[in-house]
Amino acid sequence: MNQNEALILYRELGMRSGQADALTELGKLQIISGGSGNCPAATESFREALDIYRALGRALDIARVEAALADLENTDSPN
C-alpha cells in the first residue's frame, strides 16, 4: 500500500492520526520523487498534516512537521 492509498483509507475510516502520519510521509516522498518541482505539493501535505497534529495536540509531530516546512522554505528561497 502506498501513502496515497493509506491516506484514502484513513480518511474513509475517519482516523485523523493516520491521516496526518500518511500526509507527513507523502510530503517526504513528494520532495524525494519530484525535487523542487514538487515542493508546493509537499508543502500542502505538510500543512494539512500540521493542522491535524495541532487539533490532536501531538507536540512532537507538530515540531517535526514545522521543521520540515522550514527546510522547504529555506530550500525554495534564493541565497
N, C-alpha and C positions, 0 to 999 in steps of 0.2 A: 504494500500500500504506500503510495506517495503522499506528500504533505497536502496536496490539493484534495485528494480523496479523504484523507484524515480530517481535514478541515470541514468538508461537506458532511461527513458522518457526525462529527462533534456538534455541528450546527443543527443537524436533524434531531440529535438526541438532547439538545439544549445544554450541553456540557461546556460551560463557559471557560473553565480552566483548560480543558483540552483544546478549545478553540484558540486561546491565547498562546498555548505552547506550540500548536501547529503553525500559527501565524508567525511566531518568532523563528521557527525553523525554516519556514517558507521564505522569510526575509533573508535569512543567511544564504539559502540556496539561490535566491534571485541575484544576490550580489556575486556569488561564485560563478553562476552559469552565464550571466549576462554582462558582467563587468559594469562599467559606469553607465552603460545604456539601460540597465535595469534598476538603477538606484531609485528612480521615482516609485517603481513597484515595490521595492524593498522598504522604502520609507513609509509607504502606505500600509504595508503589512505590519511593520513595527509599530506604527501609530495606533492601528486598530488593536494590536496585542496590548499596547501600553494602556489604552482605555479600559480594557477588560481587567488587566492586572490591578489597576488603580481601584476599580469597582470591587475587586475581590480582596484588596488590601495585601497583596503579595509583594512586600517591600523589596525583597532580594531580586525578584523578577523585574520589578519596576526599575531598579538600579541597572540591571543588565541591559534592558531594552533602551533606557535613556543613554547609556554608554554607546550602544550600537548606533543610535541615531546621531549622537555627537560625532562618532567616527565617520559616518556617512557625510555629515555636513563638512567636516574637515577635508574629506576626500574630494567633495564637489567644489570646494572653494579654491579659487586660484591663489597661488602663493605669492 
